[in-house]
Amino acid sequence: MDYVSALVPPVVMAVAFTALIVTMVKSQGGANKAKEDAAVDAALAARAEAEGPASARETS
């Protein structure tokens, strides 16, 4: 019975990891992809604007 207790944790972790990967793959794309992309683009643009132009960062 020691082999069962030795194999249970790796098997549980493998199943959980597989479920995580499947969930990640299924959530990619779909109907909300354009909305998610727009939100990321807006966040990146806001961050770039807050940091200022590149020339101002290089001289400081």
N, CA and C atoms as an extended XYZ file, in Angstrom:
180
Properties=species:S:1:pos:R:3:atomname:S:1:resname:S:1:resid:I:1 pbc="F F F"
N         0.806       -1.203        0.000 N   MET     1
C         0.000        0.000        0.000 CA  MET     1
C         0.846        1.263        0.000 C   MET     1
N         2.134        1.124        0.273 N   ASP     2
C         3.000        2.308        0.245 CA  ASP     2
C         3.082        2.902       -1.154 C   ASP     2
N         3.013        2.050       -2.169 N   TYR     3
C         3.099        2.572       -3.540 CA  TYR     3
C         1.884        3.428       -3.881 C   TYR     3
N         0.725        3.126       -3.316 N   VAL     4
C        -0.471        3.926       -3.580 CA  VAL     4
C        -0.306        5.314       -2.974 C   VAL     4
N         0.144        5.376       -1.731 N   SER     5
C         0.328        6.677       -1.086 CA  SER     5
C         1.460        7.464       -1.738 C   SER     5
N         2.403        6.786       -2.361 N   ALA     6
C         3.481        7.481       -3.065 CA  ALA     6
C         3.025        8.016       -4.421 C   ALA     6
N         2.068        7.358       -5.044 N   LEU     7
C         1.617        7.766       -6.376 CA  LEU     7
C         0.469        8.769       -6.362 C   LEU     7
N        -0.268        8.860       -5.274 N   VAL     8
C        -1.439        9.737       -5.246 CA  VAL     8
C        -1.068       11.212       -5.443 C   VAL     8
N        -0.113       11.775       -4.715 N   PRO     9
C         0.179       13.208       -4.924 CA  PRO     9
C         0.595       13.565       -6.353 C   PRO     9
N         1.491       12.811       -7.003 N   PRO    10
C         1.826       13.173       -8.388 CA  PRO    10
C         0.645       13.040       -9.343 C   PRO    10
N        -0.190       12.059       -9.146 N   VAL    11
C        -1.351       11.880      -10.015 CA  VAL    11
C        -2.331       13.038       -9.821 C   VAL    11
N        -2.559       13.433       -8.582 N   VAL    12
C        -3.459       14.557       -8.311 CA  VAL    12
C        -2.900       15.833       -8.935 C   VAL    12
N        -1.616       16.062       -8.806 N   MET    13
C        -1.002       17.259       -9.391 CA  MET    13
C        -1.076       17.218      -10.915 C   MET    13
N        -0.881       16.057      -11.511 N   ALA    14
C        -0.963       15.941      -12.965 CA  ALA    14
C        -2.375       16.226      -13.456 C   ALA    14
N        -3.372       15.741      -12.767 N   VAL    15
C        -4.759       15.990      -13.150 CA  VAL    15
C        -5.081       17.473      -13.001 C   VAL    15
N        -4.646       18.084      -11.896 N   ALA    16
C        -4.907       19.509      -11.679 CA  ALA    16
C        -4.209       20.360      -12.735 C   ALA    16
N        -2.978       20.016      -13.075 N   PHE    17
C        -2.238       20.762      -14.088 CA  PHE    17
C        -2.910       20.636      -15.452 C   PHE    17
N        -3.355       19.447      -15.782 N   THR    18
C        -4.053       19.234      -17.052 CA  THR    18
C        -5.343       20.042      -17.103 C   THR    18
N        -6.082       20.067      -16.002 N   ALA    19
C        -7.318       20.847      -15.957 CA  ALA    19
C        -7.012       22.335      -16.108 C   ALA    19
N        -5.933       22.804      -15.501 N   LEU    20
C        -5.544       24.208      -15.625 CA  LEU    20
C        -5.221       24.556      -17.074 C   LEU    20
N        -4.448       23.722      -17.736 N   ILE    21
C        -4.073       23.975      -19.127 CA  ILE    21
C        -5.304       23.945      -20.029 C   ILE    21
N        -6.193       22.991      -19.823 N   VAL    22
C        -7.407       22.909      -20.635 CA  VAL    22
C        -8.250       24.157      -20.447 C   VAL    22
N        -8.379       24.626      -19.211 N   THR    23
C        -9.151       25.838      -18.948 CA  THR    23
C        -8.523       27.045      -19.625 C   THR    23
N        -7.207       27.148      -19.580 N   MET    24
C        -6.518       28.272      -20.221 CA  MET    24
C        -6.718       28.246      -21.730 C   MET    24
N        -6.609       27.092      -22.335 N   VAL    25
C        -6.759       26.981      -23.784 CA  VAL    25
C        -8.190       27.293      -24.201 C   VAL    25
N        -9.155       26.815      -23.431 N   LYS    26
C       -10.558       27.068      -23.772 CA  LYS    26
C       -10.925       28.533      -23.630 C   LYS    26
N       -10.267       29.250      -22.727 N   SER    27
C       -10.641       30.650      -22.500 CA  SER    27
C        -9.974       31.602      -23.486 C   SER    27
N        -9.111       31.110      -24.339 N   GLN    28
C        -8.462       31.967      -25.325 CA  GLN    28
C        -9.413       32.227      -26.485 C   GLN    28
N        -9.412       33.460      -26.975 N   GLY    29
C       -10.246       33.793      -28.123 CA  GLY    29
C       -11.703       33.897      -27.741 C   GLY    29
N       -12.563       33.581      -28.652 N   GLY    30
C       -13.992       33.602      -28.386 CA  GLY    30
C       -14.603       34.977      -28.609 C   GLY    30
N       -15.812       35.138      -28.095 N   ALA    31
C       -16.582       36.350      -28.330 CA  ALA    31
C       -15.978       37.564      -27.642 C   ALA    31
N       -15.307       37.378      -26.523 N   ASN    32
C       -14.782       38.513      -25.763 CA  ASN    32
C       -13.348       38.880      -26.133 C   ASN    32
N       -12.774       38.220      -27.123 N   LYS    33
C       -11.372       38.470      -27.465 CA  LYS    33
C       -11.128       39.922      -27.853 C   LYS    33
N       -11.976       40.509      -28.658 N   ALA    34
C       -11.781       41.897      -29.090 CA  ALA    34
C       -11.883       42.846      -27.899 C   ALA    34
N       -12.824       42.586      -26.998 N   LYS    35
C       -12.995       43.442      -25.825 CA  LYS    35
C       -11.774       43.332      -24.902 C   LYS    35
N       -11.257       42.113      -24.721 N   GLU    36
C       -10.083       41.929      -23.877 CA  GLU    36
C        -8.866       42.602      -24.505 C   GLU    36
N        -8.704       42.457      -25.809 N   ASP    37
C        -7.585       43.092      -26.493 CA  ASP    37
C        -7.666       44.608      -26.379 C   ASP    37
N        -8.854       45.160      -26.505 N   ALA    38
C        -9.035       46.606      -26.391 CA  ALA    38
C        -8.701       47.084      -24.985 C   ALA    38
N        -9.063       46.311      -23.983 N   ALA    39
C        -8.762       46.695      -22.602 CA  ALA    39
C        -7.257       46.689      -22.358 C   ALA    39
N        -6.566       45.710      -22.890 N   VAL    40
C        -5.113       45.647      -22.729 CA  VAL    40
C        -4.447       46.794      -23.473 C   VAL    40
N        -4.898       47.074      -24.684 N   ASP    41
C        -4.336       48.185      -25.453 CA  ASP    41
C        -4.548       49.508      -24.738 C   ASP    41
N        -5.721       49.702      -24.143 N   ALA    42
C        -5.996       50.946      -23.416 CA  ALA    42
C        -5.101       51.064      -22.188 C   ALA    42
N        -4.882       49.966      -21.490 N   ALA    43
C        -4.026       49.988      -20.307 CA  ALA    43
C        -2.577       50.287      -20.690 C   ALA    43
N        -2.116       49.703      -21.778 N   LEU    44
C        -0.744       49.962      -22.227 CA  LEU    44
C        -0.588       51.408      -22.689 C   LEU    44
N        -1.596       51.936      -23.371 N   ALA    45
C        -1.536       53.325      -23.821 CA  ALA    45
C        -1.540       54.280      -22.631 C   ALA    45
N        -2.345       53.987      -21.617 N   ALA    46
C        -2.379       54.838      -20.430 CA  ALA    46
C        -1.047       54.797      -19.693 C   ALA    46
N        -0.435       53.649      -19.643 N   ARG    47
C         0.862       53.527      -18.972 CA  ARG    47
C         1.937       54.283      -19.741 C   ARG    47
N         1.928       54.154      -21.066 N   ALA    48
C         2.908       54.857      -21.885 CA  ALA    48
C         2.734       56.368      -21.764 C   ALA    48
N         1.491       56.824      -21.701 N   GLU    49
C         1.232       58.255      -21.564 CA  GLU    49
C         1.677       58.761      -20.192 C   GLU    49
N         1.488       57.966      -19.168 N   ALA    50
C         1.875       58.366      -17.813 CA  ALA    50
C         3.393       58.444      -17.674 C   ALA    50
N         4.102       57.586      -18.391 N   GLU    51
C         5.568       57.591      -18.312 CA  GLU    51
C         6.160       58.746      -19.103 C   GLU    51
N         5.435       59.298      -20.010 N   GLY    52
C         5.934       60.402      -20.817 CA  GLY    52
C         6.650       59.913      -22.053 C   GLY    52
N         7.108       60.854      -22.879 N   PRO    53
C         7.805       60.460      -24.110 CA  PRO    53
C         9.130       59.777      -23.800 C   PRO    53
N         9.598       59.009      -24.756 N   ALA    54
C        10.836       58.249      -24.572 CA  ALA    54
C        12.031       59.170      -24.418 C   ALA    54
N        12.064       60.294      -25.114 N   SER    55
C        13.211       61.183      -25.017 CA  SER    55
C        13.342       61.791      -23.634 C   SER    55
N        12.236       62.040      -22.959 N   ALA    56
C        12.286       62.598      -21.601 CA  ALA    56
C        12.830       61.567      -20.618 C   ALA    56
N        12.538       60.295      -20.845 N   ARG    57
C        13.035       59.255      -19.947 CA  ARG    57
C        14.526       59.056      -20.147 C   ARG    57
N        15.013       59.173      -21.371 N   GLU    58
C        16.419       58.899      -21.641 CA  GLU    58
C        17.329       59.993      -21.084 C   GLU    58
N        16.855       61.238      -21.020 N   THR    59
C        17.701       62.318      -20.547 CA  THR    59
C        17.727       62.401      -19.025 C   THR    59
N        16.768       61.816      -18.344 N   SER    60
C        16.699       61.910      -16.875 CA  SER    60
C        17.602       60.910      -16.221 C   SER    60
